[in-house]
Amino acid sequence: MSINEDDVKNDSDNDLGDDFDYQPNAEDNAEDDDVDSLDSTSKSEEVCGVKRIADLMVEDIWNLEFRTEDEACQFYNAYSCWHGFVMRKDDVVRDNQGRIISRQLVCNKEGWRNMRYLDMDDRSREARSLTRTKCPARLRVKLDYGCGRWKVSCFVESHNHDLTPPQFVHLVPANRRLTVSDRVQVENLHNFGVKSCHIMGYIAFQKGGYRHAGFTRKDLYNHIDRYRRAKVKNGDANAAINYLIGKSNNDPLFFGKYTFTSDKRLEHIFWADGQSIIDYHCFGDIVAFDSTYKKNKYNKPLVIFSGCNHHGQTVIFGSGLLSDETTETYKWLLETFVEAMGGKSPKAVITDGDLAMRDAIKNVLPDATHRLCGWHLQRNACENIKNPNFLRDFKGLIYDNNDQRDFDRRWTAILDKHNLVGSTWMEKTYETREMWSHCFLRDKFFGYIRTTSQCEGINSLIRFYVNRKNTLIEFMHNLDRALKEYRNNELIADFKSQCSEPVMITSLEVYERSASCYFTQNIFKEIRNEIQRAGALNITVLSTTLDKVEFSVTALGDPAKDRRVEVDRGKNLFSCSCKLFESRGIPCSHIFCAMKFENILEFPELLIYKRWTKNAKNEFISTDMPVNDDIERVLKFQVGALASNCNKLCDIACKDLADFDEVQSELVNLVIRLQSRKQGKSTPNVNVEGINDPFVVKSKGAPSKRSSWRKKRACSNCHKYDHYYKRCPDLMQHSVEGSPRDRSYGNASAKDSGFSPQRFANSSRSFSIKSEHHSGPNTKPFKKGGTRKFTATGMRNRKRKDNTFVEVKESQQDKRHSFKNYDCVNDVVDDKCDTRHVQIDVRDPLTSSLACGNKQGSYMALFASMHRTL
């Protein structure tokens, strides 16, 4: 009897015919619907003489016939779902032409786990829970050549384990699957940006609970992951470029540029959004960049340009993915970066000293001051000059605030002190002193950046968002999430600076209060520290010329620390020999001491560095707007100014419902009014078809932390690498080698059986010996006679119990030899072992005889020999 196709669609029970002669479904849609409906049990009666799976008897299953092997698998899968177990394909038989003629389907708990996987010595993680119980349930079908149909040749219904309870049936893997309608719904929700956890809750709510969803959260995540990977398969580069084009359509200031190789593969790519470009025009006087690795599946080096905002926090200006790290590549990257920023070059650049970066900066940014990272320089010094005292002195040369003459004097003293005259590394380092010593760079503004630790901090943060398996599109999306975290930190700092007032704690409250009104909260704390230090300084007048006065400022109790402060009373200018204002943009304690001496009550305007103020962005955009410049740059500044004001408007209007409604209506009317004046221009489509995915590149980077020598662990006794302390052969009183035995005994020798001390050492981990009792004369055992009984735990006999041995000390046969007999009182594991008696010469360095020639018997003899000293 055949089942009607309409019955399958309309009957929720999916009743099957008595011979199950239904047409197997080839499409995934039909297959999913059929299997999902097989476990429905709403009806109990028979329909049209067709039995349900729940009503099938053993005789009915023996009489089943199937058109194909897949049809038999579908039936047994539905049968297993209903009865609460999981089906697994097992043995298969093929004919001479390779066609399957027999198939066995079993319960997933059939069989045992191989013992070698339980006794692994080099296990790196805990063993998985045991799930197999050697269940006998099975169904075997065989092809009948006469009729061309598959018939049941073997069926076992019983199980030796408990079946899945009804409340857990929906968690059985065979019952968990996303139907076609579920897949379409999940993919549509995912495309609209709905999170996976919300998708699961929405579908479960539609179906009446998680139990009726038909799949678990893990199944949903796996499907979304496969869906996302399928979308970018063989089109990752195109997807990444289209992603950037989509961002440019919503962001007029967005900039992106890429190159490709001769075979149309993506080579380099750089991008920066509008907010990053605005941040650069406000705080782009200092730029730090470094390369990091293993952030995407192609191993392309990632270069992030970063700086320091008005809170002293990290701000990101742009990102680039490169195919290599040559000078030409870095030149392209820097040229593209300057192009994205409207032709504005930074005044100072900090890198780690890479030679390719250094050459590219010299060519592209010749007017920028290039500073080498002090931390990387210290690490190089540690590798080349292995002297802790030298490193302490060298660190002072990097960071101490002294003049150039003092630097040369201290350099010569260090060479003589540590006997480094003629050192090649010291000579090369001295040639680049103007790029790393603060003595030569203290009159250049670097803000709070003196090392690339800011870049390392960025790399440390983004590792929570990106990983080495990310595609390009995933990497860009995740990097945007990390960028939002930095911008959120800036928003929080803006709120704290504008909506809170610090407590005045210094005696110079007039300066402290003025500073709190102008500067952001983080910068104010630094200035307040300088105001506090001014109270511990002495000041004397050195000279007076018209409106100019020169002071000498010294620390209280330490007149050797002398700083010169010049004050121009007419222009209200201040300058100090410590150069703190020139290098960091905040007035030093020496200047505050001179202001107090001159009785200046107002904070001088020339000591207020605009980039550290609360309204640094707004003031910069409003005052530095280009007038007679190119149209494109003017447009960018205008967009930036409007964006900054809109952000402030949003922060104010969103806090009150009435303000929100007013602003919303006014903005809608304003947009309609402006659109009626001018017709908007559409963004042209950019054809990026044909750009292939890049190859996996080999970057420089740091060497792998998992070097080969670290994988080897030496023995603490003999310091060799082929074993550990507990298995050291030197600790065994006798090494063991099997002696050849006569084949007539029915046993092979230990050598023939593949036994070796190394194999014994590797297998002795799971065995232990426990002495139980002694018997014999009153004197100590083993002097002239006596017995000792002990159990070898881990050596199982046929009854799954520990083997027990009895050791009997025999009388000495001669003056040089003393023999012990070991009798196994219960059976041993190995069926081939027909001898339970082992005799070992305890004084001979080699075993005199191993009566039990197989491997298990040899192990027993070895353990007995090892235990003789107990």
Buried (B, 14 or more C-beta within 10 A) or exposed (E): EEBEEEBBEEBEBBBBBEBBBBEBBEEEEBBBBBBBBBBBEEEEEEEEEBBBBBEBEEEEBEEBBBBEBBBBBBBBBBBBBBBBBBBBEBEEEEEEEEEEBBBBBBBBBBBEEEEEEEEEEEEEEEEEEEEEBEBBBBBBBBBEEEEEBBBBBEBBEEBEBEBBEEEEBBEBEBBBBBBBEBBEBBBEBBEEEEEBEEBBBBBBEEEEEBEEBBBBBEBBBEBBEEBBEEBBEEBBBBBBBBBBBEBBEEBBBBBBBBEBEEEEBBBBBBBBBBBBBBBBBBBBBBBBBBBBBBBBBBBBBBBBBBBBBBBBBBBBBBBBBBBBBEBEBBBBBBBBBBEBBBEBBBBBBBBBBBEBBBBBBEBBBEEBBBBBBBBBBBEBBBEEBEBEEBBEBBBEBBBBBBEEEEBEEBBEEBBEEBEBEEBEEBEEBEEBBBBBBBBBBBEBBBBBBBBBBBBBEBBEEBBEBBBEEBBBBBBBBBBBEBBEEBBEBBEEBBEBBEEEEBEEEBEBEBBBBBBBEBBBBBBBBBBBEBBBBBBEBEBEEEEEEEEBBBBBBBBEEEEEEEBBBBBBEEEBBBBBBBBBBBBBBBBBBBBBBBBBBBEBEEBBEEBBBBBBBBBBBBBBBEEEBEEEEEEEBBEBBEBBBEBBEEBBEEEEBEEEEEEBEEBEEEEEEEEEEEEEEEEEEEEEEEEBEEBBBBBEBEBEEEEEEEEEEEEEEEBEBBEEEEBBEEBBBEEBEBEBBBEEBEEEEEBBBBBBBEBBBEEBBBBBBEBEBEEEEEEBEEEEBBEEBBBBBBBBEBBBBEEEEBBBBBBBBEEEEEEEEBBBBBBBEEBBBBEBBBBBEBBBBBEEEEBEBBBBBBBBBBBBBBBBBBBBEE
